[in-house]
Amino acid sequence: MISNPLLGPTRADLRARTSMKWRLYPDTVLPLWVAEMDVTLAPAVSQAIIRAAESGDTGYPYGTDYAEAVARFASERWGWDGLDPSRAALVPDVMMGIVETLRLLTAPGDAVVVTSPVYAPFFAFVTHADRQVVETPLTADGRLNPAAIEDALVRARSLGSAHPVVLLSNPHNPTGTVHSRTELEATAEVARRHGARIISDEIHAPLVYSDASFVPLLSVAGAENAFALTSGSKAFNLAGLKAALLMAGPDAASDLARLPEEVGHGPSHLGILAHTAGFAHSADWLDALLAGLEENRSLLGDLLSTHLPQVAWTPPQATYLAWLDASALGLEASASADALAVVSDLAGPAKFFLDEAQVALSSGHVFGRGGENAVRLNFATRPEILAEAVTQMGEAAAASAR
């Protein structure tokens, strides 16, 4: 039986890491921000990397093993047998895959509808690709709102967008909401009616908890001409080993065929081997991780009730990210903050907790409208680190209120 991967690295081990999460801020700061997990790797993943290094298997990527592994994973975990490796392509990572898909489906100036608050790089990557972002809100309880998406598509058409796209985060980052089949089908129907295509970022799909069920966009009626992207980078902590998969619905195969060949040269061969090992041979490790994350999710709820009762949140159904509404603390983001800011640009509650509590969180304002008074907290860490961080946040908030 595999033990909880979150309990593997000691605090000293984590401090010795050279990746962004543990190096951006001074050692006095507890980093609960960027989406890296504090885990030991799945044994099959480590072995795949070591085996390739020892044998010198470090050349160019080849074959469909990655897509086949994800297809088997999808069948076993989600009951979806519709992932055809012949309609999948290797891309460097999910965001670069989104940009390349936008180039297939849209022209410069076309609108991309996003459901805010949403993953901050959506704004920057879409804008840098010379497309325009059209924001539309989630419902009051953080669900997809097909009626609001339809309004956004009408606005997109009024702006002269000939080929609008709806860009989804499924499961949703930062709220951790898992979209239902009914919501996705309604969104697909709206998109079809307005001549729009859907691209779904499904990078967090393997990280769905026992109280929810993931629905792949490409499995729903009406999404036959859609695209979805996934990767093992979140579920298996492989952000530093670049490799992702772009998947096309059956009616989008001709679009996928136009993907430039050089895009497939971007993923790392070692990354593909590692991601494939995660999806194909790491089910027990992933189950142990999910159990540990559910324990941390419960712990976080207890800690917030004790130390930050003013903060509102809905426990996420997926991801290891908690979306915390700190409005009651009265720490509003600066008027100059905008959703195109880099993720290290802090305002409002995130800046307060960094300055006063020595806890680094992701600033809510970079996730777009609805995030101005929120923070995103990464709870994929050792339980004692999580407890220490929330305790310090509560002490800082209490001192500020006096």
C-alpha positions as CSV (number, residue, x, y, z in Angstrom):
1,M,0.0,0.0,0.0
2,I,1.4,3.4,-1.0
3,S,1.5,6.0,1.8
4,N,0.3,9.6,1.5
5,P,2.6,11.3,-1.0
6,L,2.1,14.6,0.8
7,L,3.9,13.2,3.9
8,G,7.0,12.2,1.9
9,P,9.1,15.4,1.7
10,T,10.2,16.9,5.0
11,R,10.2,20.7,5.4
12,A,14.0,20.6,4.9
13,D,13.5,18.6,1.7
14,L,11.0,21.2,0.4
15,R,13.3,24.1,1.3
16,A,16.0,22.5,-0.7
17,R,13.9,22.4,-3.9
18,T,14.9,24.8,-6.7
19,S,11.5,25.2,-8.4
20,M,9.5,28.4,-8.3
21,K,7.1,27.6,-5.4
22,W,9.9,27.3,-2.8
23,R,12.4,29.8,-4.3
24,L,10.4,32.9,-5.2
25,Y,9.9,34.1,-1.6
26,P,12.3,34.2,1.3
27,D,12.6,31.2,3.7
28,T,10.5,33.1,6.2
29,V,7.4,32.8,3.9
30,L,5.2,29.7,3.7
31,P,4.4,29.2,0.0
32,L,0.8,28.2,-0.7
33,W,0.4,29.8,-4.0
34,V,1.5,28.4,-7.4
35,A,0.1,25.0,-8.4
36,E,2.9,22.7,-7.4
37,M,2.4,20.0,-4.9
38,D,4.7,19.1,-2.0
39,V,4.9,15.4,-2.8
40,T,7.3,12.6,-3.6
41,L,6.8,11.4,-7.2
42,A,4.9,8.3,-8.1
43,P,7.4,5.4,-8.2
44,A,6.6,4.5,-11.8
45,V,7.2,8.1,-12.9
46,S,10.6,8.2,-11.1
47,Q,11.6,4.9,-12.6
48,A,10.7,6.0,-16.1
49,I,12.9,9.1,-15.8
50,I,15.8,7.2,-14.3
51,R,15.5,4.4,-16.8
52,A,15.6,6.9,-19.7
53,A,18.6,8.7,-18.2
54,E,20.6,5.6,-17.6
55,S,19.9,4.2,-21.0
56,G,20.5,7.5,-22.8
57,D,16.9,7.5,-24.1
58,T,16.8,11.3,-24.3
59,G,16.1,12.0,-27.9
60,Y,13.1,13.2,-29.8
61,P,9.6,12.1,-28.9
62,Y,7.7,9.5,-31.0
63,G,4.6,7.4,-30.9
64,T,1.1,7.4,-29.3
65,D,1.9,5.8,-26.0
66,Y,0.9,9.0,-24.1
67,A,-2.5,9.2,-25.8
68,E,-3.1,5.5,-25.4
69,A,-2.4,5.8,-21.7
70,V,-4.8,8.7,-21.2
71,A,-7.4,6.8,-23.2
72,R,-7.2,3.8,-20.8
73,F,-7.2,6.2,-17.8
74,A,-10.3,7.9,-19.1
75,S,-12.0,4.6,-19.6
76,E,-11.1,3.3,-16.2
77,R,-11.7,6.5,-14.2
78,W,-14.4,8.3,-16.0
79,G,-16.1,5.5,-18.0
80,W,-15.3,7.4,-21.2
81,D,-14.1,5.3,-24.2
82,G,-14.3,8.1,-26.8
83,L,-10.6,9.2,-26.7
84,D,-9.3,8.1,-30.1
85,P,-5.4,8.4,-30.2
86,S,-5.7,9.2,-33.9
87,R,-7.5,12.4,-32.9
88,A,-4.9,13.5,-30.4
89,A,-1.7,15.4,-30.8
90,L,1.3,16.2,-28.6
91,V,1.7,19.8,-27.5
92,P,4.3,21.4,-25.2
93,D,1.8,22.2,-22.4
94,V,-1.9,22.9,-22.0
95,M,-1.6,26.7,-22.4
96,M,0.5,26.5,-25.5
97,G,-1.9,23.9,-26.8
98,I,-4.8,26.3,-26.2
99,V,-2.9,29.0,-28.2
100,E,-2.3,26.7,-31.1
101,T,-5.9,25.6,-31.1
102,L,-7.0,29.2,-31.2
103,R,-4.8,29.7,-34.2
104,L,-6.6,26.8,-35.9
105,L,-10.1,28.0,-35.1
106,T,-10.0,31.8,-35.0
107,A,-8.5,34.9,-36.6
108,P,-6.7,37.8,-35.0
109,G,-9.2,40.0,-33.2
110,D,-11.7,37.2,-32.6
111,A,-13.4,36.9,-29.2
112,V,-12.6,34.3,-26.6
113,V,-15.3,34.0,-23.9
114,V,-14.0,33.0,-20.5
115,T,-16.0,32.3,-17.3
116,S,-14.5,34.5,-14.6
117,P,-13.0,34.2,-12.1
118,V,-10.8,31.8,-14.0
119,Y,-7.2,30.7,-14.4
120,A,-5.2,33.9,-14.8
121,P,-3.0,32.9,-17.8
122,F,-6.2,32.6,-19.9
123,F,-6.2,36.4,-20.1
124,A,-2.5,36.9,-20.9
125,F,-2.2,34.0,-23.4
126,V,-5.4,35.0,-25.3
127,T,-4.3,38.6,-25.4
128,H,-0.8,37.8,-26.5
129,A,-2.2,35.7,-29.3
130,D,-4.0,38.8,-30.6
131,R,-7.5,37.6,-29.6
132,Q,-9.8,39.6,-27.3
133,V,-11.1,38.3,-24.0
134,V,-14.8,38.6,-23.3
135,E,-15.6,37.8,-19.6
136,T,-18.8,36.3,-18.4
137,P,-19.6,35.4,-14.8
138,L,-20.2,32.1,-13.1
139,T,-23.4,31.8,-11.2
140,A,-23.6,33.0,-7.6
141,D,-22.7,29.5,-6.4
142,G,-19.7,29.2,-8.8
143,R,-21.4,27.1,-11.5
144,L,-21.3,27.5,-15.3
145,N,-24.0,29.8,-16.5
146,P,-25.0,28.9,-20.1
147,A,-27.4,31.9,-20.3
148,A,-24.5,34.3,-19.4
149,I,-22.3,32.5,-21.9
150,E,-24.9,33.1,-24.6
151,D,-25.0,36.8,-23.7
152,A,-21.2,36.9,-24.0
153,L,-21.4,35.3,-27.5
154,V,-23.9,37.9,-28.6
155,R,-21.5,40.6,-27.4
156,A,-18.7,38.9,-29.2
157,R,-20.6,38.9,-32.4
158,S,-21.5,42.6,-31.9
159,L,-17.7,43.2,-31.6
160,G,-17.3,41.8,-35.1
161,S,-15.9,38.4,-34.0
162,A,-16.5,35.9,-36.9
163,H,-15.2,32.8,-35.1
164,P,-15.8,33.1,-31.3
165,V,-14.5,30.5,-28.9
166,V,-15.7,29.5,-25.4
167,L,-12.7,28.6,-23.3
168,L,-13.6,26.5,-20.3
169,S,-11.7,25.3,-17.3
170,N,-13.0,21.8,-16.4
171,P,-12.7,21.3,-13.5
172,H,-12.7,25.0,-12.8
173,N,-9.6,26.8,-11.6
174,P,-9.7,28.5,-9.1
175,T,-13.0,27.4,-7.5
176,G,-12.5,23.6,-7.9
177,T,-16.0,23.2,-9.3
178,V,-16.6,20.1,-11.4
179,H,-19.0,21.0,-14.2
180,S,-22.0,18.7,-14.6
181,R,-23.0,16.9,-17.8
182,T,-26.2,19.0,-17.9
183,E,-24.1,22.3,-17.6
184,L,-21.7,21.1,-20.3
185,E,-24.4,20.0,-22.7
186,A,-26.3,23.3,-22.3
187,T,-23.0,25.2,-22.9
188,A,-22.3,23.1,-26.0
189,E,-25.8,23.8,-27.3
190,V,-25.4,27.5,-26.8
191,A,-22.0,27.4,-28.6
192,R,-23.4,25.5,-31.6
193,R,-26.3,27.9,-31.9
194,H,-24.0,30.9,-32.1
195,G,-21.4,29.3,-34.4
196,A,-18.8,29.1,-31.6
197,R,-16.3,26.4,-30.8
198,I,-15.3,25.2,-27.3
199,I,-11.9,24.5,-26.0
200,S,-11.7,22.8,-22.6
201,D,-8.7,22.9,-20.3
202,E,-8.9,19.6,-18.4
203,I,-5.6,19.6,-16.7
204,H,-7.1,19.0,-13.2
205,A,-9.4,16.2,-14.4
206,P,-7.6,13.4,-12.5
207,L,-7.9,15.3,-9.3
208,V,-11.6,14.9,-8.6
209,Y,-12.7,13.9,-5.1
210,S,-15.0,11.2,-4.0
211,D,-18.0,13.5,-3.7
212,A,-18.0,14.4,-7.4
213,S,-17.6,12.9,-10.9
214,F,-15.6,14.3,-13.8
215,V,-17.4,14.7,-17.1
216,P,-15.0,15.1,-20.1
217,L,-16.3,17.8,-22.4
218,L,-15.8,15.6,-25.5
219,S,-18.1,13.0,-24.0
220,V,-21.2,15.2,-24.0
221,A,-23.8,15.6,-26.7
222,G,-23.2,18.7,-28.9
223,A,-19.4,18.8,-28.3
224,E,-18.4,16.7,-31.3
225,N,-16.6,19.7,-32.8
226,A,-14.8,20.8,-29.6
227,F,-11.3,20.4,-28.4
228,A,-10.0,19.4,-24.9
229,L,-6.5,19.4,-23.5
230,T,-5.0,17.5,-20.6
231,S,-1.7,16.7,-19.0
232,G,-0.2,14.9,-16.0
233,S,1.5,18.0,-14.8
234,K,-1.0,18.7,-12.0
235,A,-2.1,15.2,-11.0
236,F,1.5,13.8,-11.0
237,N,3.4,17.1,-10.2
238,L,5.2,17.2,-13.5
239,A,5.1,20.9,-14.5
240,G,8.8,20.9,-15.0
241,L,8.6,18.0,-17.5
242,K,6.7,19.6,-20.4
243,A,4.2,17.4,-22.3
244,A,0.4,17.7,-22.9
245,L,-2.2,16.2,-25.1
246,L,-4.6,18.0,-27.4
247,M,-7.7,16.0,-28.1
248,A,-10.3,16.7,-30.9
249,G,-13.9,15.6,-31.1
250,P,-14.9,13.6,-34.2
251,D,-16.1,16.7,-36.0
252,A,-12.9,18.5,-35.3
253,A,-10.5,16.0,-36.8
254,S,-9.9,18.0,-39.9
255,D,-9.0,21.1,-37.8
256,L,-6.5,19.0,-35.8
257,A,-5.0,17.8,-39.1
258,R,-4.0,21.4,-39.8
259,L,-1.9,21.6,-36.6
260,P,1.7,22.5,-37.7
261,E,4.1,19.6,-37.4
262,E,6.6,21.7,-35.5
263,V,4.2,22.0,-32.5
264,G,4.7,18.3,-31.8
265,H,8.4,18.9,-31.5
266,G,7.9,21.1,-28.5
267,P,7.1,18.5,-25.8
268,S,10.0,16.9,-23.9
269,H,10.6,13.3,-24.6
270,L,11.4,12.7,-20.9
271,G,8.2,14.6,-20.1
272,I,6.2,12.3,-22.3
273,L,7.7,9.2,-20.7
274,A,7.0,10.6,-17.2
275,H,3.4,11.7,-18.0
276,T,2.7,8.3,-19.7
277,A,4.0,6.5,-16.6
278,G,1.7,8.6,-14.4
279,F,-1.5,7.9,-16.4
280,A,-0.6,4.2,-17.1
281,H,1.1,2.9,-14.0
282,S,0.3,5.2,-11.0
283,A,-3.3,4.5,-10.1
284,D,-2.4,3.4,-6.5
285,W,-0.2,6.5,-6.0
286,L,-3.0,8.8,-7.3
287,D,-5.5,7.2,-5.0
288,A,-3.2,7.7,-2.0
289,L,-2.7,11.3,-3.1
290,L,-6.5,12.0,-3.4
291,A,-7.1,10.5,0.0
292,G,-4.4,12.8,1.5
293,L,-5.8,15.8,-0.3
294,E,-9.3,15.1,0.9
295,E,-7.9,15.0,4.5
296,N,-6.2,18.3,3.9
297,R,-9.4,19.8,2.4
298,S,-11.2,18.8,5.6
299,L,-8.4,20.1,7.8
300,L,-8.5,23.4,5.9
301,G,-12.2,23.7,6.6
302,D,-11.6,23.2,10.4
303,L,-8.7,25.7,10.4
304,L,-10.7,28.4,8.6
305,S,-13.6,27.9,11.0
306,T,-11.2,28.4,14.0
307,H,-8.8,31.1,12.7
308,L,-10.6,32.9,9.9
309,P,-14.3,32.5,10.4
310,Q,-14.9,35.7,8.4
311,V,-13.5,34.1,5.2
312,A,-16.1,32.4,3.1
313,W,-15.4,29.3,0.9
314,T,-17.0,26.3,-0.8
315,P,-14.8,23.2,-0.4
316,P,-13.6,22.3,-3.9
317,Q,-14.8,19.2,-5.7
318,A,-11.5,18.9,-7.5
319,T,-8.0,20.4,-7.7
320,Y,-5.9,21.1,-4.6
321,L,-6.8,24.8,-4.7
322,A,-9.2,26.6,-2.3
323,W,-10.9,29.8,-3.4
324,L,-11.3,32.0,-0.3
325,D,-13.5,35.1,-0.2
326,A,-11.9,37.5,2.1
327,S,-14.4,40.4,1.5
328,A,-15.3,40.5,5.2
329,L,-11.7,41.4,6.1
330,G,-12.0,44.7,4.2
331,L,-8.8,44.3,2.3
332,E,-9.7,45.3,-1.3
333,A,-7.4,45.1,-4.2
334,S,-6.0,48.4,-5.5
335,A,-7.9,50.2,-8.2
336,S,-5.0,49.8,-10.6
337,A,-5.0,46.0,-10.5
338,D,-6.2,44.2,-13.6
339,A,-6.6,40.6,-14.8
340,L,-3.6,40.9,-17.1
341,A,-1.2,41.3,-14.2
342,V,1.4,38.6,-13.7
343,V,0.6,36.1,-11.0
344,S,3.3,37.5,-8.7
345,D,1.6,40.9,-8.7
346,L,-0.2,41.0,-5.3
347,A,-3.0,43.2,-4.2
348,G,-5.6,43.2,-1.5
349,P,-5.9,40.2,0.8
350,A,-2.9,38.3,-0.8
351,K,-0.6,41.3,-0.3
352,F,-1.9,41.6,3.3
353,F,-1.3,37.9,4.1
354,L,2.2,38.0,2.6
355,D,3.2,41.2,4.4
356,E,1.5,40.5,7.8
357,A,1.3,36.7,8.0
358,Q,4.3,35.6,5.9
359,V,2.1,33.4,3.8
360,A,2.2,33.5,0.0
361,L,-1.1,33.0,-1.8
362,S,-2.3,33.7,-5.3
363,S,-3.9,37.1,-5.6
364,G,-7.6,36.9,-6.6
365,H,-7.6,39.9,-8.8
366,V,-5.5,38.2,-11.5
367,F,-8.4,35.7,-12.0
368,G,-10.6,38.3,-13.5
369,R,-14.0,39.8,-12.4
370,G,-15.2,38.4,-9.1
371,G,-11.7,37.8,-7.7
372,E,-10.9,41.3,-6.4
373,N,-11.4,40.3,-2.7
374,A,-10.3,36.7,-2.9
375,V,-7.2,34.6,-2.6
376,R,-6.4,31.1,-4.0
377,L,-4.7,28.8,-1.5
378,N,-2.8,25.6,-2.5
379,F,-3.4,23.0,0.2
380,A,-1.2,20.3,-1.4
381,T,1.3,20.4,1.3
382,R,2.2,18.8,4.7
383,P,-0.8,19.2,7.1
384,E,1.4,20.9,9.7
385,I,2.5,23.5,7.1
386,L,-1.1,24.1,6.2
387,A,-2.0,24.5,9.9
388,E,0.9,26.9,10.5
389,A,0.0,29.0,7.5
390,V,-3.7,29.4,8.4
391,T,-2.9,30.1,12.0
392,Q,-0.6,32.9,11.0
393,M,-3.2,34.3,8.6
394,G,-5.8,34.3,11.4
395,E,-3.4,36.0,13.8
396,A,-2.6,38.7,11.3
397,A,-6.3,39.3,10.5
398,A,-7.1,39.5,14.2
399,A,-4.3,42.0,14.8
400,S,-5.5,44.1,11.9
401,A,-9.0,44.2,13.3
402,R,-7.9,45.5,16.7
